[in-house]
Amino acid sequence: MHVSHPRTVHPRTARPSTARPGTVHPRTARPGAWPSASRPRTARPRIRRSVLLTAAAALAVTGPLLTSPAASAGTAPATAEVSPHAAQTIDDIGASGAWWVNDLQHFSPAVQARVARLLFSSQGLDLSSYRYNIGGGGTGVTTAARAPEDFLESDGSYDWSRDKGGRTFLNYAAQYGVEDLIGFVNSAPARWTSNGKTCGGLLKTENEGDFARYIADVTDHFARKGVRLDYISPFNEPDNSFADCGQEGMPVPVDQRDDIVRALGAEQRARHRRTGIIADESSRTTQFTTEVPRWISRPGTAPYVSRLAHHTYDNPGDGDLGKVYETSRSVGKASWATEICCFGKGTTGWNQEYDPTIDNALLMSRIIYKDFASSHDSAFQWWVALASGYGSDPTARNDEGWNDGLIYYDPDYAANGDQKLYFTKRYYALGQYSRFVRPGSVAHDVTGTPSGVEVTAYDSKGRWVVVVNNHNTTDTALHLHFNTRAPIRAAQAVRTSATEDWANVAEPSVRGGTASATLPARSITTYVFDRAGHGSSALTGAWQGTQSGKCLTADASGARIGTCTKGAEQSWSYDARGTLKGANGYLTAGSSGLTTTSSYRGEGTRRWLLNADGQIVNEATGRCLDVSGRATADGSAVILYSCNGGTNQTWARR
């Protein structure tokens, strides 16, 4: 997390922040609305949970990022379309175990077990990833609770009894079968840093191998205990200085990142470990897109990288998120959104605030939506699962706390013995995704949604899972068409709103492959649909540019816009393979620009994504169809260009 985050601007002294946090939603809601006391699986080597959906309900709707206008009074609402083509496969949805575990180790075993159920069980969030903080020892860190222990002794031996809180919840995650366990490092141990601290110091070049061996020793140790770390992130927000020492943190220059990745990758390979490496956890998408290509292109580096990781503290728009996808495609890696928190006051931008209400939960759900629908990330990982900074009141919105946790606890627990847990609507908002969108689910873009409504759809082993955000202050009608030849049947609906927490609600009606529902104001709903059989139908029609008002045409000489005529030369068919086929062949991204070709041979140059914001994105390049120069005249060229959110890059099917 970057230096302005609560980790640094809101440090706690000796224990969680002394400022009392704001509006939380205690678990005193309705009976049965909270996770029951399901027991963790017995300790054993971790067995992967099935990617089939667990029985959990469908959720309600929030916010707009789509191009369709709201239906006017007296007219029938437009029908949104689930794309027949798969966009990306979801790896996991999770949260981080820093630094609350250092406090929770002092809580009663019963409370610890309850927290584990709330996070990892199928009656709780059912997280499919968990980020374990491999501590550097906390040398020089001024906030005690943010100074995690390391395992290294002065003589080079190990004391594996350290980091009790971290180990406790990592073991719980393994026992519950969390699919992806991720070890992430904020700083190397102090003996290997340039300033002898675990904050603000660079990893000394001569100790890169020592650091790699240390991380490999840690993963080996946990593997011997039956807890296999699936991924390691060897540095976190390497673009930050962390010089104020409010938390552990290690700046890593761009030209050192590849050295660390190669050293760790070679060490893991020599030990025959399958632990993947994720990098580089840039705090801003703009840094991710400019810096990742510089280090990952160094010889021998890319093969060691399993996933690319970015944070979204720059509050990116569709243009910056589109560049994340373009960058990832350029190096052939999937991207993960691995950290975000601390937005509020009505925006998804950085703000100090504590808000446990549906308002902030809808903002969280919008961020998840954008990560999956605009940057096509394969994972979403929230910052801290628990926090203590609720400001002046754990039950009400206030400006003294921070929106960094899902569940909160009393920062003065050590003095007053209070171990009560306070719940926010963010907890339930994340669960609208994590309980249903399981690893292996395949995301499909959704276009044509009503204004103020965001929809993501996932194909999961014979079922459709649809998460809908309704940001509107009024009830909103949604008609959603599935372009499938297989009949669908509504199986479940679950909603979180101002008055509901994972409430089972009425299922939508389904007729002719179209599901219809009324979305309550300010709500998040998850719908689950059973599907009999497979097969999809194509979308057909013309594509009209939002800015030009003209329609797309193309032939072997190039692509251009022209006055919409409803003629065959402007008609396109979009199928499950992701091809756009017109009268003159398949729209293709070639080395000399856009053309049409007569055959489809499976290349990404002939596959396209229909983003919910109206962008048409080439899969091979990650670039958008763009009316060059924002022209409007007939015959103006259509080119491929980096996605920037401009209206000359948005299209609507007509």
C-alpha positions in Angstrom: 0.0 0.0 0.0 1.4 3.4 -0.8 2.8 5.8 1.7 -0.4 7.8 2.1 -2.4 4.7 3.1 -3.6 4.0 6.6 -0.6 1.9 7.1 1.4 5.1 7.2 -0.8 8.1 7.6 -2.9 6.4 10.3 -0.3 4.5 12.3 -1.3 2.7 15.5 0.8 3.0 18.6 1.5 -0.4 20.3 -1.9 -1.7 19.1 -4.6 -0.8 16.6 -5.2 2.8 15.9 -6.2 4.9 18.9 -8.8 6.7 16.9 -12.1 4.9 17.1 -13.6 3.9 13.7 -16.9 4.7 12.2 -20.2 3.1 11.0 -20.0 -0.6 11.2 -22.8 -3.0 10.7 -22.6 -5.3 13.8 -23.7 -8.8 13.4 -26.8 -8.2 15.4 -28.9 -8.3 12.2 -31.5 -10.9 11.7 -31.2 -14.4 13.1 -29.6 -16.7 10.6 -28.1 -13.9 8.5 -24.7 -14.6 9.9 -22.4 -17.5 9.2 -23.0 -20.5 11.4 -20.3 -22.3 13.4 -19.3 -24.6 10.6 -16.0 -26.4 11.5 -12.8 -26.2 9.5 -11.6 -29.2 7.7 -9.2 -31.3 9.6 -5.6 -30.3 9.2 -4.0 -32.1 6.3 -2.2 -31.2 3.1 -4.5 -28.8 1.3 -7.0 -30.4 -1.1 -8.3 -28.1 -3.9 -11.9 -27.3 -3.5 -14.1 -28.0 -6.5 -14.7 -25.1 -8.8 -18.4 -25.8 -8.7 -20.5 -23.2 -7.1 -21.2 -23.6 -3.4 -24.8 -23.1 -2.4 -25.0 -19.4 -1.9 -27.5 -16.9 -3.1 -27.7 -14.3 -5.9 -26.8 -10.7 -5.3 -28.2 -7.3 -6.2 -27.1 -4.4 -8.4 -24.8 -1.3 -8.3 -23.6 1.4 -10.5 -23.0 2.4 -14.1 -20.2 1.8 -16.5 -22.2 0.9 -19.4 -23.3 2.9 -22.4 -27.0 2.3 -22.6 -29.2 5.2 -21.6 -32.0 4.6 -19.1 -35.3 3.8 -20.6 -37.6 6.9 -20.8 -41.0 6.9 -19.2 -43.5 4.8 -21.1 -41.0 2.8 -23.1 -39.8 -0.7 -22.6 -36.3 -1.0 -21.1 -33.7 -2.2 -23.4 -32.4 -5.8 -23.1 -28.8 -6.3 -22.0 -26.8 -9.0 -23.7 -24.4 -11.6 -22.2 -21.6 -11.9 -24.8 -21.4 -15.4 -26.3 -17.5 -15.1 -26.2 -15.5 -15.8 -23.0 -13.3 -12.9 -21.8 -11.1 -14.4 -19.0 -11.0 -17.2 -16.5 -11.2 -16.2 -12.9 -8.4 -17.5 -10.6 -9.6 -16.3 -7.2 -11.2 -13.7 -5.0 -9.6 -13.0 -1.7 -8.2 -10.7 1.0 -5.0 -10.0 2.9 -3.9 -11.2 6.4 -1.7 -8.1 7.2 -1.6 -6.8 9.9 -4.6 -7.7 11.9 -3.3 -11.1 12.6 -0.7 -9.5 14.9 -3.6 -8.3 17.1 -5.9 -11.3 16.7 -3.2 -13.6 18.1 -4.1 -12.1 21.5 -7.8 -12.8 21.1 -9.5 -15.9 22.5 -9.3 -19.1 20.4 -13.0 -19.0 20.1 -12.9 -15.6 18.4 -10.0 -16.6 16.2 -12.0 -19.7 15.1 -15.1 -17.5 14.4 -13.0 -15.1 12.3 -11.7 -18.0 10.3 -15.2 -19.2 9.7 -16.3 -15.8 8.6 -13.5 -15.6 6.1 -13.0 -19.1 4.8 -16.1 -21.2 5.3 -18.9 -21.7 2.8 -21.2 -20.0 5.3 -18.9 -17.0 5.3 -17.0 -15.3 2.5 -15.7 -18.6 1.2 -12.5 -16.7 0.0 -10.6 -18.5 -2.7 -7.4 -16.7 -2.0 -5.6 -15.5 1.1 -2.5 -13.3 1.2 -0.1 -14.3 4.0 2.4 -11.6 4.9 6.0 -13.0 5.2 7.4 -10.6 7.7 10.8 -9.0 7.6 11.1 -8.6 11.4 9.8 -5.1 11.8 13.2 -3.5 12.4 12.8 0.3 12.7 9.0 0.2 12.1 7.3 2.7 14.5 3.9 1.0 14.6 4.2 -2.2 16.6 1.2 -4.0 15.1 2.7 -3.4 11.6 6.0 -5.0 12.5 5.6 -8.7 11.7 8.1 -11.1 12.9 10.5 -13.0 10.6 11.8 -16.5 11.2 15.5 -15.8 10.8 18.0 -16.0 13.7 21.2 -14.0 13.9 23.3 -17.2 13.2 21.3 -18.0 10.0 19.1 -20.7 11.7 15.3 -20.5 11.9 12.8 -20.1 14.7 9.6 -21.4 13.2 7.6 -20.6 16.4 7.5 -16.9 15.5 4.7 -15.1 13.8 2.1 -16.9 15.8 -0.9 -14.8 14.5 0.2 -15.1 10.9 0.7 -18.8 11.1 -2.6 -19.3 12.9 -4.7 -17.8 10.1 -2.6 -19.2 7.3 -3.2 -22.7 8.8 -6.9 -21.9 9.0 -7.0 -20.9 5.4 -5.3 -24.2 4.5 -7.6 -26.2 6.6 -10.6 -24.7 5.0 -9.2 -25.5 1.5 -8.7 -22.0 0.3 -7.6 -22.5 -3.3 -4.7 -20.0 -3.7 -2.4 -19.3 -0.7 -0.1 -16.3 -1.5 2.9 -15.3 0.4 3.7 -11.6 0.0 6.8 -9.7 1.2 6.8 -6.0 2.2 10.5 -6.0 3.0 13.5 -8.3 3.2 15.0 -8.9 6.7 17.0 -5.9 7.9 20.4 -7.6 7.6 20.1 -7.5 3.8 18.8 -3.9 3.4 20.8 -0.8 2.7 19.8 1.0 5.9 19.6 -2.0 8.3 15.8 -1.6 8.6 12.7 -3.2 7.2 11.4 0.1 6.1 12.9 2.4 3.5 15.9 0.4 2.7 16.9 -1.2 -0.6 17.7 -4.9 -0.9 21.5 -5.0 -1.3 22.5 -6.4 -4.6 25.0 -8.9 -3.0 22.1 -10.3 -0.9 19.6 -11.0 -3.6 20.5 -14.7 -3.5 20.2 -14.8 0.3 16.8 -13.2 0.1 15.7 -15.7 -2.5 16.9 -18.6 -0.4 15.2 -17.3 2.7 11.8 -17.0 0.9 12.3 -20.5 -0.5 13.2 -21.8 3.0 9.9 -20.3 4.3 7.8 -22.0 1.5 9.6 -25.3 2.1 8.9 -25.1 5.8 5.2 -24.5 5.3 5.0 -27.2 2.6 6.5 -29.7 5.1 3.7 -28.7 7.5 1.0 -29.4 4.8 0.5 -25.8 3.8 1.6 -25.2 0.3 2.0 -21.6 -0.8 0.8 -21.5 -4.4 2.3 -18.1 -5.2 5.0 -15.7 -3.8 5.1 -12.0 -4.3 8.7 -11.0 -3.5 8.1 -7.2 -3.3 5.1 -5.0 -2.7 4.5 -1.5 -4.1 8.2 -1.3 -5.1 7.6 2.3 -6.4 7.2 3.7 -2.9 10.0 4.8 -0.5 8.4 3.7 2.8 10.9 6.1 4.4 8.6 7.2 7.2 8.7 3.7 8.7 5.0 3.6 9.6 5.0 0.1 8.1 7.4 -2.4 6.6 8.2 -1.6 3.0 11.1 -1.9 0.6 11.6 0.2 -2.5 12.8 -1.8 -5.5 14.1 0.0 -8.5 12.8 -1.1 -11.9 16.2 -2.5 -12.9 16.4 -4.7 -9.8 12.9 -6.3 -10.0 13.9 -8.7 -12.7 17.0 -9.7 -10.8 14.9 -10.6 -7.7 12.3 -12.5 -9.8 15.1 -14.5 -11.5 16.9 -15.3 -8.3 13.7 -16.5 -6.6 12.5 -18.4 -9.6 15.8 -20.2 -10.1 15.9 -21.1 -6.4 12.3 -22.5 -6.5 13.1 -24.4 -9.6 16.2 -25.9 -8.1 14.1 -27.2 -5.2 11.5 -28.5 -7.6 8.8 -26.2 -6.1 5.8 -25.3 -8.2 5.2 -22.1 -6.3 4.5 -19.4 -8.9 5.8 -15.8 -8.7 3.5 -12.7 -9.0 4.9 -9.2 -9.6 5.2 -6.3 -9.4 2.3 -5.1 -7.2 2.6 -1.5 -8.5 0.5 0.9 -6.4 -0.9 2.7 -9.5 -2.0 1.3 -12.8 0.0 4.0 -14.6 3.2 2.7 -13.1 2.2 -0.9 -13.9 1.8 -0.1 -17.5 5.0 1.8 -17.9 7.3 -0.2 -15.6 6.3 -3.8 -16.1 7.5 -3.9 -19.8 10.9 -2.6 -18.7 11.7 -5.4 -16.2 9.8 -8.4 -17.6 11.5 -8.0 -21.0 14.9 -8.7 -19.5 16.3 -12.1 -20.7 15.2 -15.1 -18.7 12.7 -13.2 -16.6 9.2 -13.8 -18.1 9.3 -17.6 -17.7 9.4 -17.2 -13.9 6.4 -14.9 -13.8 3.0 -16.7 -13.3 0.8 -13.6 -13.0 1.2 -9.9 -13.2 -0.1 -7.9 -10.2 -1.3 -4.3 -9.9 -3.0 -2.2 -7.3 -5.6 0.5 -8.2 -4.9 3.4 -5.8 -4.8 5.8 -8.6 -8.6 5.4 -9.1 -8.2 4.4 -12.7 -10.8 5.1 -15.4 -11.6 2.8 -18.3 -8.7 4.1 -20.3 -6.1 3.2 -17.7 -7.7 -0.1 -17.0 -7.7 -0.8 -20.7 -3.9 -0.2 -20.7 -3.5 -2.8 -17.9 -5.1 -5.4 -20.3 -2.9 -4.2 -23.2 0.2 -4.5 -21.1 -0.7 -8.0 -19.9 -1.5 -9.1 -23.4 1.8 -7.7 -24.7 3.8 -10.1 -22.5 1.3 -13.0 -22.6 0.4 -13.0 -18.9 -2.9 -12.7 -17.0 -3.3 -9.8 -14.6 -4.5 -9.7 -11.0 -5.9 -6.7 -9.0 -4.2 -7.5 -5.7 -4.9 -4.6 -3.4 -7.3 -1.8 -2.9 -9.0 -0.1 0.1 -9.6 3.3 1.6 -11.9 5.0 -0.9 -15.0 6.9 0.1 -17.0 10.1 0.5 -19.0 9.1 -2.6 -16.1 8.3 -4.9 -13.8 5.3 -5.6 -10.8 7.7 -5.0 -8.6 7.8 -2.0 -10.3 9.4 1.0 -10.2 9.2 4.8 -13.5 8.0 6.0 -15.2 5.1 7.8 -18.4 4.1 6.2 -19.9 0.7 7.1 -23.1 1.3 5.0 -24.3 0.1 1.6 -23.0 3.3 0.0 -19.3 2.4 0.4 -20.1 -1.3 -0.3 -21.5 -0.2 -3.7 -18.3 1.6 -4.4 -16.3 -1.5 -3.6 -18.6 -3.5 -5.9 -18.0 -1.0 -8.7 -14.3 -1.4 -8.3 -14.6 -5.2 -8.6 -16.9 -4.8 -11.6 -14.4 -2.5 -13.4 -11.4 -4.8 -12.6 -13.2 -7.8 -14.1 -15.0 -5.9 -17.0 -12.5 -3.3 -18.1 -9.0 -4.6 -17.3 -10.1 -8.2 -17.5 -8.2 -9.2 -14.4 -8.3 -12.8 -13.4 -8.4 -12.1 -9.7 -9.6 -9.5 -7.2 -7.9 -9.3 -3.8 -9.0 -6.8 -1.1 -6.5 -5.3 1.2 -7.1 -6.2 4.9 -9.9 -8.6 5.9 -10.0 -7.1 9.4 -9.0 -3.7 10.8 -9.4 -1.6 14.0 -9.5 2.0 12.6 -13.2 2.6 12.8 -12.7 6.1 14.1 -15.2 7.6 16.6 -18.0 5.0 16.3 -18.1 1.5 15.0 -21.7 1.8 14.1 -21.8 5.0 12.1 -20.1 6.8 9.3 -17.3 9.3 10.4 -14.3 11.0 9.1 -11.9 9.8 11.7 -11.7 6.1 10.6 -10.7 4.3 7.4 -12.5 2.0 4.9 -9.7 -0.6 4.9 -11.4 -3.5 6.6 -14.3 -5.8 6.0 -14.8 -6.6 9.7 -13.6 -4.3 12.6 -12.5 -4.8 16.2 -11.8 -2.4 19.1 -8.4 -0.8 18.9 -8.3 -0.7 22.7 -8.9 -4.5 23.1 -5.8 -5.0 25.1 -6.9 -2.4 27.7 -10.6 -3.1 27.9 -10.8 -6.8 26.9 -13.4 -6.0 24.2 -13.2 -8.7 21.5 -16.5 -7.9 19.7 -16.5 -7.9 15.9 -18.2 -5.1 13.9 -19.4 -5.8 10.4 -19.5 -3.5 7.4 -21.6 -3.9 4.2 -18.3 -4.3 2.4 -18.1 -7.7 4.0 -21.4 -8.7 2.3 -20.5 -6.9 -0.9 -17.4 -9.0 -1.4 -19.3 -12.1 -0.5 -21.8 -11.4 -3.4 -18.8 -12.3 -5.6 -16.6 -14.6 -3.6 -19.3 -17.1 -2.5 -20.5 -17.6 -6.1 -17.7 -16.7 -8.6 -15.5 -19.6 -7.9 -12.0 -20.4 -9.4 -12.4 -21.6 -13.0 -15.5 -19.5 -13.6 -15.3 -17.8 -17.1 -16.2 -14.2 -17.4 -18.4 -13.0 -20.2 -18.9 -9.3 -21.1 -22.4 -7.8 -20.7 -23.4 -4.9 -22.9 -26.5 -2.7 -23.1 -27.3 -2.5 -19.4 -29.5 0.3 -18.0 -27.9 3.5 -16.8 -26.7 3.2 -13.2 -26.5 -0.6 -13.4 -23.4 -2.8 -13.7 -23.6 -6.5 -14.6 -20.9 -9.2 -14.7 -21.7 -12.7 -15.9 -19.7 -15.9 -15.3 -20.1 -19.4 -16.8 -19.3 -21.9 -14.1 -19.6 -25.6 -14.8 -23.1 -25.7 -16.2 -24.3 -22.6 -14.4 -24.5 -18.9 -15.0 -23.6 -16.6 -12.1 -24.6 -12.9 -12.6 -23.7 -10.2 -10.2 -25.7 -6.9 -10.6 -25.0 -3.5 -9.0 -27.9 -1.1 -8.9 -26.4 2.4 -8.0 -29.7 4.1 -8.8 -31.8 5.6 -6.0 -34.9 4.0 -7.5 -35.9 0.5 -8.4 -34.6 -0.4 -11.9 -35.8 -3.0 -14.4 -33.3 -5.4 -15.9 -33.8 -7.6 -18.8 -30.8 -9.8 -19.5 -30.5 -12.1 -22.6 -28.2 -15.1 -22.6 -27.0 -15.9 -26.1 -27.1 -19.6 -25.6 -29.0 -22.4 -27.3 -29.3 -24.2 -24.0 -32.3 -23.5 -21.9 -31.7 -21.7 -18.6 -33.5 -21.8 -15.3 -33.3 -19.4 -12.4 -32.0 -21.3 -9.4 -31.1 -18.7 -6.7 -31.0 -15.0 -6.0 -29.2 -13.4 -3.1 -29.1 -9.7 -2.2 -27.3 -7.2 -0.1 -28.8 -3.7 0.4 -29.3 -1.2 3.1 -31.6 -3.5 4.9 -30.5 -7.0 3.7 -27.4 -9.1 4.2 -27.1 -12.0 1.8 -30.9 -12.3 1.8 -32.5 -15.0 -0.3 -34.9 -13.1 -2.5 -37.3 -13.9 -5.4 -35.7 -15.4 -8.5 -36.0 -13.6 -11.8 -38.5 -14.7 -14.4 -37.0 -16.4 -17.5 -38.5 -16.5 -20.9 -36.9 -17.4 -24.2 -33.4 -17.1 -22.8 -34.1 -13.7 -21.2 -34.1 -13.2 -17.5 -36.2 -10.3 -16.1 -36.0 -8.7 -12.6 -36.6 -5.5 -10.8 -33.5 -4.4 -9.0 -34.2 -2.6 -5.7 -32.5 0.8 -5.3 -28.9 0.8 -4.0 -28.4 -2.9 -4.0 -26.1 -5.8 -5.0 -27.7 -9.0 -6.2 -26.3 -12.3 -7.3 -28.4 -14.5 -9.6 -27.6 -18.2 -10.3 -29.0 -19.9 -13.3 -28.9 -23.6 -14.2 -28.2 -24.4 -17.8 -29.1 -27.6 -19.7 -26.5 -28.3 -22.4 -24.1 -26.1 -24.3 -23.9 -24.0 -27.4 -24.3 -20.3 -28.1 -25.9 -18.1 -30.7 -24.2 -15.2 -32.4 -24.9 -11.5 -32.0 -25.7 -9.8 -35.3 -26.1 -6.2 -36.4 -24.2 -3.0 -37.2 -21.8 -1.3 -34.9 -22.4 2.5 -34.6 -19.7 4.8 -33.2 -20.8 6.8 -30.2 -18.9 9.9 -31.2 -19.2 9.8 -35.0 -22.7 8.4 -35.2 -21.5 6.4 -38.2 -21.3 2.6 -38.7 -18.3 0.3 -39.0 -17.4 -1.2 -42.4 -14.3 -3.0 -43.5 -12.7 -4.9 -46.4 -9.2 -6.1 -47.4 -8.0 -2.5 -47.8 -8.9 -1.4 -44.3 -11.7 -0.4 -41.9 -13.7 2.8 -41.9 -17.0 4.5 -40.9 -19.9 5.3 -43.0 -23.5 6.6 -42.8 -25.5 3.8 -41.3 -27.6 2.2 -44.0 -28.7 -1.2 -42.6 -26.9 -2.7 -45.6 -25.1 -6.0 -45.6 -21.7 -4.3 -45.8 -22.3 -2.9 -42.3 -23.7 -6.1 -40.7 -21.5 -8.1 -38.4 -21.8 -11.4 -36.7 -20.1 -11.9 -33.3 -19.8 -15.5 -32.2 -18.5 -17.6 -29.3 -15.0 -17.6 -30.7 -15.0 -13.8 -30.4 -14.8 -13.2 -34.2 -16.5 -10.3 -36.0 -17.5 -11.5 -39.4 -18.8 -9.2 -42.0 -19.7 -9.4 -45.6 -16.0 -9.2 -46.6 -14.7 -11.7 -44.0 -13.2 -11.6 -40.5 -12.1 -8.3 -39.0 -8.4 -8.8 -38.4 -5.6 -6.8 -36.6 -2.7 -7.0 -39.0 0.8 -5.6 -38.9 -0.3 -2.9 -41.4 -3.6 -2.1 -39.7 -7.2 -3.4 -39.8 -8.3 -5.6 -42.7 -10.7 -8.4 -43.3 -9.6 -12.0 -44.0 -11.5 -14.9 -45.5 -10.6 -17.5 -42.9 -10.4 -17.9 -39.1 -7.4 -19.9 -37.9 -7.7 -19.3 -34.2 -5.4 -16.3 -33.9 -6.0 -13.6 -31.4 -5.7 -11.1 -34.2 -9.2 -12.2 -35.2 -10.7 -12.3 -31.7 -12.4 -9.4 -30.0 -13.9 -8.5 -26.6 -17.1 -6.4 -26.3 -16.4 -4.4 -23.2 -19.4 -3.3 -21.2 -18.3 0.4 -21.6 -18.7 0.0 -25.4 -15.0 -0.6 -26.3 -14.3 -3.3 -28.9 -10.9 -4.7 -27.9 -8.6 -6.9 -29.9 -7.4 -9.9 -27.9 -3.9 -10.2 -29.5 -3.0 -6.5 -28.9 -5.3 -5.4 -26.1 -6.1 -2.3 -28.2 -9.4 -0.7 -29.1 -11.2 0.0 -32.3 -10.7 3.8 -32.7 -12.1 6.3 -35.2 -8.8 8.0 -36.1 -8.6 11.7 -35.2 -12.2 11.6 -33.8 -13.4 12.1 -37.4 -17.0 12.0 -38.4 -16.9 12.1 -42.2 -17.8 9.0 -44.3 -14.8 7.0 -45.2 -12.8 8.1 -42.1 -10.3 5.4 -41.0 -10.9 3.1 -38.1 -7.6 1.9 -36.5 -6.4 0.1 -33.5 -5.2 2.4 -30.7 -4.5 2.1 -26.9 -7.7 2.2 -25.1 -8.2 5.6 -23.5 -11.9 5.8 -22.7 -12.7 8.3 -25.5 -16.1 8.3 -27.1 -14.4 7.7 -30.5 -13.6 4.2 -29.1 -17.1 3.3 -28.0 -19.6 1.5 -30.1 -23.2 0.3 -29.8 -24.8 -2.5 -31.6 -27.9 -1.5 -33.6 
